[in-house]
Amino acid sequence: GQAWITTSPNGPDWVYDAFWLPPAVRQEPGYWACRYKTLANPYIDPAEVEKARKDMDPLMFQQEFEADFVSFQGAVYGSSFEHLILRTDAEIQRVLPTWPRLESTLPALVGIDIGVDHPTAAVLLVSTPKGLVVVGEHLARGKGTRHHVDQILQLLGRFNPSDPLQPETWAIDRSAALAAIDFGTFGITCQQAPNSVTDGIRRVQTWINAQQIWFVERLCPQLIQQMRGYRYAENIKRDGGLGAETVVKLNDDLPDA
C-alpha cells in the first residue's frame, strides 16, 4: 500500500535507509521526499535560533535546525567543512567571480568512483586562486557507461553551453581498469588515481583545514549530505587491539570520488 512518513533526522539510521535514500539519493520510482528545515519555520523566534546556534554542538544544531542526517559517532569530517559551503550568490562570487558563468579556461577535474554493487559517483571540481571548488556531482546505480558519460558531460556544459569546461584530469580508481577502458571508447582518457581511502581523507582534511576546498550547496547537495554521514567503521579487534582504519561502506560513493 501507500504511506506518508514524517520524521525528524536522527543520523543515518534505518529511517534514513528506508525512507530517505530511495527518493532523495537513488531516485527510485514509487518514492518521493521533501525536506523542511526548522530554520524555515516563521513561528520560531530568531533569538531562540541564535541562542541554540551558540549553545548547541554544531552537529546537533545541524540536525535539529537544518534537518540534516549527520553522524555523531566516528564522523570523518563532522562539521569541520560547514563554513566552506557556499549557499548564496554573493558567497559563490567571492570564490567564483564570474558566477553564474564559468569560463572554459578554468582548470577543471573530474573524480570518478565506479560502482558494481553500489552507485557510480563522479564529482566535478574547478581550481581557483581560493582553492578547489566542487561545482557538480553525479550519482547513479545500475546504469551503463554511456549514461554516466552523458550526465557528466551535461555537468561540464551547464555553466556555458556554447563553451563547456574541459577537464584537465579525469581521475578514476586504478583498480577500475575495465571502466577506464569503457570511458576511453567515448574519447575520455582517465588517469589512474591511488585508491587509498585513508590517504584521500587526509588530503581532503588538509584542504578543509587550509580553507582550500569549497562546496557550492545547490550543485553538490548529495556530496555534502554523504560527507556529513561519512564515518569510520569500528576497528577494535577481539583482543582489544586496533585494526586497520576503514570507513563504513554505505553512502560513501561521492566522498570517495
C-alpha positions in Angstrom: 0.0 0.0 0.0 0.9 3.7 0.3 2.1 5.6 3.3 3.1 9.1 4.3 6.1 9.1 6.6 7.1 12.2 8.6 10.1 12.2 10.8 13.0 14.2 12.2 16.5 13.2 11.3 18.4 11.1 13.7 21.6 10.2 11.9 22.0 7.7 9.0 19.8 5.1 10.7 17.2 2.7 9.4 14.8 5.5 8.7 17.4 7.2 6.5 18.0 3.9 4.7 14.3 3.0 4.2 12.7 6.4 3.6 15.2 9.0 2.6 17.8 7.2 0.4 15.3 5.7 -2.2 13.8 9.1 -3.3 16.5 11.6 -2.4 19.6 9.8 -3.4 18.7 6.8 -5.5 15.7 8.4 -7.2 13.8 5.1 -7.2 10.4 5.0 -8.8 7.5 5.0 -6.4 9.2 7.2 -3.8 9.0 10.9 -3.2 10.5 13.1 -0.5 10.9 16.6 0.6 12.7 18.4 3.5 11.7 21.4 5.5 14.2 23.0 7.9 13.3 24.1 11.4 15.0 27.4 10.4 12.3 28.0 7.8 9.5 27.9 10.4 8.3 31.6 10.6 6.8 31.0 14.1 10.2 30.3 15.7 11.8 33.3 17.4 15.0 34.2 15.6 16.6 34.8 19.0 15.9 31.2 20.0 17.6 30.1 16.9 20.7 32.2 17.5 20.9 31.1 21.1 20.8 27.5 20.0 23.4 28.1 17.4 25.8 29.4 20.1 24.9 26.9 22.8 24.5 23.6 20.9 27.1 21.4 19.5 27.4 22.3 15.8 26.4 18.8 14.7 23.4 18.8 17.0 22.3 22.2 15.7 22.7 20.9 12.1 20.4 18.0 12.9 17.8 19.9 14.9 17.6 23.2 12.9 19.0 22.3 9.5 17.1 18.9 9.2 20.3 17.2 8.2 21.2 13.5 8.7 24.5 13.8 10.4 26.8 11.2 12.1 27.9 11.8 15.6 29.9 8.6 16.2 33.2 8.1 14.3 32.5 11.1 12.0 35.2 11.6 9.4 34.6 15.2 8.7 31.7 16.1 11.1 31.0 19.8 11.0 34.6 20.8 10.0 33.6 21.8 6.5 30.3 23.6 7.2 31.9 27.0 6.9 33.2 26.1 3.4 29.7 25.5 2.0 28.7 28.4 -0.4 24.9 29.0 -0.2 24.2 32.4 -1.7 25.2 34.0 -5.0 27.3 36.6 -3.1 29.2 33.8 -1.3 29.8 31.9 -4.5 31.0 35.0 -6.3 33.6 35.6 -3.6 35.2 32.3 -4.8 34.0 32.3 -8.4 33.8 35.9 -9.5 32.2 35.2 -12.9 29.3 33.2 -11.4 26.8 32.0 -12.7 29.1 31.6 -15.8 32.3 29.6 -15.6 34.7 30.1 -18.4 36.1 27.1 -20.1 39.6 28.2 -19.4 39.1 27.5 -15.7 41.1 24.4 -14.8 38.7 21.5 -14.0 38.9 17.9 -12.9 36.5 15.0 -12.5 36.9 12.4 -9.8 35.1 9.1 -10.5 34.2 6.2 -8.2 33.0 3.2 -10.1 30.3 1.1 -8.5 29.4 -2.5 -9.2 27.2 -3.4 -6.3 26.8 0.3 -5.3 26.2 3.5 -7.2 28.8 5.0 -9.6 29.7 8.6 -8.5 31.5 11.5 -10.0 32.5 14.9 -8.7 33.4 17.9 -10.8 35.8 20.5 -9.3 37.4 23.7 -10.6 40.7 25.2 -9.5 40.7 28.8 -8.4 43.1 31.1 -6.5 40.9 30.4 -3.5 41.3 26.7 -3.8 39.2 23.8 -5.3 35.5 24.4 -5.7 33.0 21.5 -6.1 30.6 22.6 -8.8 28.9 19.3 -9.8 28.0 15.8 -8.8 26.7 12.6 -10.5 25.3 9.6 -8.7 23.5 6.7 -10.4 23.1 3.0 -9.7 22.7 0.2 -12.3 23.5 2.4 -15.4 25.9 1.8 -18.2 29.0 3.8 -19.1 27.1 5.8 -21.7 24.7 7.1 -19.1 27.5 8.2 -16.8 29.4 9.9 -19.6 26.3 11.8 -20.8 25.5 13.0 -17.3 29.0 14.2 -16.6 29.2 16.0 -20.0 25.9 17.8 -19.1 27.6 19.0 -15.9 30.5 20.4 -17.9 28.2 22.4 -20.1 25.7 23.7 -17.6 27.6 27.0 -16.9 28.4 27.9 -20.5 26.7 25.6 -23.0 28.5 27.1 -26.0 31.9 26.7 -24.4 31.8 23.9 -21.8 34.5 23.2 -19.2 37.3 21.0 -20.5 38.7 18.9 -17.5 42.5 18.6 -17.5 42.1 15.4 -15.4 39.6 12.6 -15.3 40.7 10.6 -12.2 39.5 7.0 -11.7 40.4 4.3 -9.1 43.3 2.5 -10.5 41.6 -0.8 -9.7 38.8 0.1 -12.2 40.9 -0.6 -15.3 38.0 -2.0 -17.3 35.9 1.0 -16.5 38.7 3.3 -17.7 38.8 1.4 -21.0 35.0 1.9 -21.3 35.4 5.6 -20.8 38.1 5.6 -23.4 35.6 4.4 -26.0 33.8 7.7 -25.5 37.0 9.7 -26.0 37.7 10.2 -22.3 41.2 9.3 -21.1 41.2 8.5 -17.4 44.1 8.9 -15.1 44.7 6.1 -12.6 44.3 7.5 -9.1 45.6 6.0 -5.9 42.8 4.0 -4.2 43.8 4.6 -0.6 40.7 5.9 1.1 42.6 6.9 4.3 45.2 8.9 2.2 42.3 10.6 0.4 40.6 11.5 3.6 43.8 13.1 5.0 44.2 15.1 1.8 40.7 16.4 2.0 41.1 17.2 5.7 44.2 19.2 4.9 42.3 21.2 2.2 39.5 21.8 4.8 41.9 23.0 7.5 43.6 25.3 5.0 40.3 26.5 3.5 41.4 25.3 0.1 38.2 23.4 -0.8 34.7 24.9 -1.2 31.3 23.4 -1.9 28.5 25.1 -3.9 25.5 23.8 -2.0 23.0 23.9 -4.8 25.3 22.0 -7.1 26.5 19.2 -4.8 23.8 18.6 -2.2 24.3 14.8 -2.2 28.0 15.1 -1.7 27.5 17.4 1.3 24.9 15.0 2.7 27.2 12.0 2.3 30.2 13.8 3.8 28.1 14.7 6.9 27.3 11.0 7.3 30.8 9.7 6.3 32.1 7.8 9.3 34.8 5.4 10.4 33.9 1.7 11.0 34.5 0.1 14.3 38.1 -1.1 14.3 38.6 -2.6 17.8 39.6 -6.3 17.5 38.5 -9.1 19.8 41.8 -8.9 21.6 41.3 -5.2 22.3 43.9 -4.1 19.8 43.2 -1.7 16.9 42.7 -3.0 13.4 43.1 -1.1 10.1 41.3 2.2 9.9 38.4 1.9 7.4 35.2 3.8 6.7 31.6 2.4 6.7 30.9 1.3 3.1 27.5 2.8 2.9 26.6 6.1 1.2 30.3 6.8 0.7 30.5 6.9 -3.1 30.6 10.7 -3.6 33.2 11.3 -0.8 35.3 8.5 -2.3 35.1 10.2 -5.7 
